[in-house]
Amino acid sequence: MSDNAPRGVAPGALRESQSIRLPEERIEALREWAEAGTGLTAAARVRDPDGRTAFVKTSWSDGWVLPGGAVEPSESPATAAAREVREETGLTARVADPVVVFEQSYVDAERDAVAFEAEYVVYAARAAGRIPDAAGLGVDPDEIRAARWFEAVPENLHDGDLLRAYLSGEDH
């Protein structure tokens, strides 16, 4: 993270470590976000009154993901999570407490060395309503391929081994 990025987001939240091994070209593509930007990503585990959870399909993953994205320099991680939910699902979410904070080490796979570090915060959130057709979602027209409510966590969840345990818990 850059020296200007907030460190220790949500100090009381559960914290986990994650090592992400990527090829050098992918590391370089993300470096500016981590070093010149905030180095923070926020997402939301959005539940509706029936207990369903919202997930999105993106252009960068074959699996379903939580709605979320980069935290802009002018916003808090919770505000970013709410903005990303709105952009990616069309829902207005009430963001609550963090569920977990992942302290991420991005590792250059060719050099086997940590290139930079970042944080990924997952918040509990509530929303209600219909998720519109994917054509009207996302900032980039090709970003969101689908978005929908799920009764259970989908099998093809991106980073499922890491996230699955935090998606079945109760809201705060």
Secondary structure as the mmCIF struct_conf table of DSSP 4:
data_model
#
loop_
_struct_conf.conf_type_id
_struct_conf.id
_struct_conf.beg_label_comp_id
_struct_conf.beg_label_asym_id
_struct_conf.beg_label_seq_id
_struct_conf.end_label_comp_id
_struct_conf.end_label_asym_id
_struct_conf.end_label_seq_id
TURN_TY1_P TURN_TY1_P1 ASP A 3 ASN A 4
BEND BEND1 ALA A 5 ALA A 5
BEND BEND2 GLY A 8 ALA A 10
TURN_TY1_P TURN_TY1_P2 PRO A 11 GLY A 12
BEND BEND3 ALA A 13 ALA A 13
STRN STRN1 ARG A 15 LEU A 22
HELX_RH_AL_P HELX_RH_AL_P1 GLU A 24 GLU A 35
TURN_TY1_P TURN_TY1_P3 ALA A 36 ALA A 36
BEND BEND4 GLY A 37 GLY A 37
STRN STRN2 LEU A 40 ARG A 47
TURN_TY1_P TURN_TY1_P4 PRO A 49 ASP A 50
BEND BEND5 GLY A 51 GLY A 51
STRN STRN3 THR A 53 THR A 58
TURN_TY1_P TURN_TY1_P5 SER A 59 TRP A 60
BEND BEND6 ASP A 62 GLY A 63
STRN STRN4 TRP A 64 VAL A 65
BEND BEND7 PRO A 67 PRO A 67
STRN STRN5 GLY A 68 ALA A 70
HELX_LH_PP_P HELX_LH_PP_P1 VAL A 71 GLU A 72
TURN_TY1_P TURN_TY1_P6 PRO A 73 SER A 74
BEND BEND8 GLU A 75 GLU A 75
HELX_RH_AL_P HELX_RH_AL_P2 PRO A 77 THR A 89
BEND BEND9 GLY A 90 GLY A 90
STRN STRN6 ARG A 94 ASP A 108
TURN_TY1_P TURN_TY1_P7 ALA A 109 ASP A 112
STRN STRN7 ALA A 113 ARG A 126
BEND BEND10 GLY A 129 GLY A 129
HELX_LH_PP_P HELX_LH_PP_P2 ARG A 130 ASP A 133
HELX_RH_3T_P HELX_RH_3T_P1 ALA A 134 GLY A 136
BEND BEND11 GLY A 138 ASP A 140
TURN_TY1_P TURN_TY1_P8 PRO A 141 GLU A 143
STRN STRN8 ILE A 144 PHE A 150
BEND BEND12 GLU A 151 ALA A 152
TURN_TY1_P TURN_TY1_P9 GLU A 155 ASN A 156
STRN STRN9 LEU A 157 LEU A 157
TURN_TY1_P TURN_TY1_P10 HIS A 158 ASP A 159
HELX_RH_AL_P HELX_RH_AL_P3 GLY A 160 LEU A 167
BEND BEND13 SER A 168 GLY A 169
HELX_LH_PP_P HELX_LH_PP_P3 GLU A 170 ASP A 171
#
